Amino acid sequence: MLRYLMMTATAATMLTTAASAESLRYATSRDVYGLDPHASSDSFTNIFTHHIYEPLVRYDADMKIEPALATSWEVLEPTRVRFKLREGVTFQGGEAFGADDVQVSLMRAVDPKSPLRGNLPGLTAVEIVDDLTVDLILDGATPLLNNYLTNIQIMDKGWLEAHNSVAPIDASQGEEGYTTNNANGTGPFALESRRPDALNVLVVNEGWWDTPQHNLTRIEHTPIGSDATRVAALLSGEIDLIEPAPLQDAGRIEGTDGVHMLQNPGLRSIMMGINMGESLVDGNVEGNPLKDVRVRQAMYHAINMDLIRDRIMRGKSRVTGSLIAPAVKGFSEEMDERLPYDPEMAKSLLAEAGYPDGFAFNLNCPNDRYVNDGDICQAMAAMLAQSGFEPRLVTEPRQIHFKKVDNHEVDVFMLGWATLPMLDGFSVLSAMLATKDGEYGTFTPNGYSNPKVDELTRAVAVEIDEEKRLALMEEALMLAKADVAWLPLHQQPLSWAARDTVEIPQAPDDLVRLWYATVTN
Amino acid sequence: MLGFLIRRIIQSIFVMLTVALIAFMMFRFMGDPVNSLVAENATTEERDAVRERLGLDQPIWVQYGRFVARASTGDFGLSWRNARPVSTLLSERFPATAELVLVAAGLSLLIGIPLGILTALRPSSLSAQSLQLLSLIGISLPTFVTGILLILIFSVWLGWLPSFGRGTVIDIGWWSTGFLTVSGLKALILPSFMLCLFQLTLIMRLVRAEMMEVLRTDYIKFAKARGLTNRSINFRHALKNTLIPVITIFGLQLGGLIAFAIVTETVFQWPGMGALFIQAVSFGDVPVMAAYLVLVSLIFVIINTTVDLLYAVLDPRLRVDGTKSAH
């Protein structure tokens, strides 16, 4: 009798585990800002809503662009691109997907009040050709159109109208948007419930048009802000997947049975920007020695990135001489080569430039933005000092750091760039190397201007021929490299951790795509 | 009494206005919220447009004036982080913080007072000595260390209690409660213990010191001479007289509990107001920060007023004085 009871009990346990096996409990460091896919340009929020809503084209598990809600596209003229839409797709609310949904969604995303506007530059109108065909009208040739479109998710027109939400949400005034807490997409998962900052539950969308590569039936997403608690929740079995997993806990996670780390070099390149303006912000000499390329080279030679990788990044970073990661278009092996670590060389270059005794300058870093950012700068300050520089190190929270960067109140400063969402070297050219002018040069270091780079950047912007475009891009990036416009450091590692039952590809853009995840027993 | 209350209300308005003013003056040093609002690759023009829309290009006193004008009509605006009304966010989070603080405060009294009495009555016993030692540890360990230790022991090693969150909550109107489910109650144990630990030890030590003081006074000696039972002396006469300073400290500390809840809520991912505030700080979400600070200052004023009123209940002498001079 007892044995029978025990067997039933075992069977019952097995049944319950089997039933919950495909449920994935997932924790991240913070919650999504909301469920409206057009209300924020935050990449974490956008990838989360991507589980519910879909774009016209999407990245596959290898970061190649593939058809999603559009099946094919054709450039009719440089300013008119025709998209054929997928037939037989329905929204989770039951409405059929069609051209009017695309029109409303894209125009909603590029509305002057939309924070997503900058992610789809150049779109002026969407013309409906028939129910399943649209023309995107652009203000110029846009070679990266599909890259941009991966980030713009499609909503249902009727649903938006019914809930008075066709206009984008504007946080500066007015009322709470219906779309902030409700969702109705075409994607692999549907929203079951949401408790902000506590729990978001997604369930599988049985009516999804695509063949699922995942085997999940349910996703429970919990934000856990404290690193220690997030790791503890994984170790105690309350959570199956965490992102990010703090680097300092990697050893502990690897040493625990049943869980493992997922670590790969990511897309985000960390680099130091250099003030090349007329004077230093916090210096002790006349003028600005950093304008001299020899001084910048000396700084480059003074930094031992291998040591920083081994000691601070626990061997997990990818030391680089390039401003873009290998997975980003425009990268080349040649670009990746660094000036060697050579403190003697640094000293002699510094002397050659007329500063044998060095000079003081401000070295400004965030301490809560990139992986081990504050520690890297501390090490770098010591290395620079050994070669005769006098860096005055300041590490600050990101809000303050980037405010100073915007206002050019820094001499040497840390910045990370992942080229997201376009995943293309053009992002670096236009935002960080071109001379500041309108939409160009938002982050270009103060005083840096190379007319040849500017010319090439503008040519890359409109070159439709992919091969030519890549060649132009490479040329521009190599010119900037010779100028030491930025001082590249490394690509920081991605760091996730999961239970051994979870299989998930780790894309270099650090975004968790659970529609590629499988859970086994 | 009425005059006292009216004066307190006027004072509290001034306190809130001042807190908001100081808050707005400090927001300037917090960095630029625009960076969290725009895409990483946003151009300078896009950044300026956002700045202008949110009124961030205006001088501080204009921003402050707008906030006060809107707040006086009960409108705290929308959170910049998630575009939801600040009043909704705060009322959504208030139950979580209130339940946590309530349980922590209750625990600190229910455990602290008896332990204090015990150590006062038998100061040289082994249990009293070891309690004293333990309380020293409780008072000197930083709370987040205690919290992480608790998680390590009870969640990771023993697997008895959850390491984060509120468990399953049940909505009663706008109030979400964790009191009605097993997982909700289990989730309360670690955070409330972490939160109350400091106050518990404080109350225990305070009760002990006060009680030993009182036990030496003449009226206790007379009571003993009258042949009253120990029980009656200790609990009816001595304890009552030790409670006045305890209530003062408890009241002041209750505000502290709400403030310390920020740390506890962060460690345990407790979805309360403190966690909301921390997120607002890291995002630069001015509307939420301003409203939270004003609300907390209001709570402090209410607590202090209540404590003042409680004195009168406990101490008959204050009651007589109070009615004569309207305090």
Interface residues (C-beta under 8 A of the other chain):
Chain A: A27 R30 D31 Y33 G34 D36 A39 S41 P112 K113 P115 L116 R117 G118 N119 I169 D170 A171 S172 Q173 G174 E175 E176 G177 T180 N181 R195 P196 D197 A198 L199 T222 P223 I224 G225 S226 A228 T229 R230 A232 A233 L235 S236 G237 E238 D368 P397 R398 Q399 I400 H401 F402 K403 D406 W417 A418 L420 M422 S427 A431 K436 G438 E439 Y440 T442
Chain B: F29 M30 G31 D32 P33 N35 S36 L37 V38 A39 E40 N41 A42 T43 T44 E45 E46 R47 A49 V50 R53 L54 G55 L78 S79 W80 R81 N82 A83 R84 P85 T88 L89 E92 I148 I151 L152 S155 V156 G159 P162 S163 F164 G165 R166 V169 T266 V267 F268 Q269 P271 A275 L276 I278 Q279 S282 G284
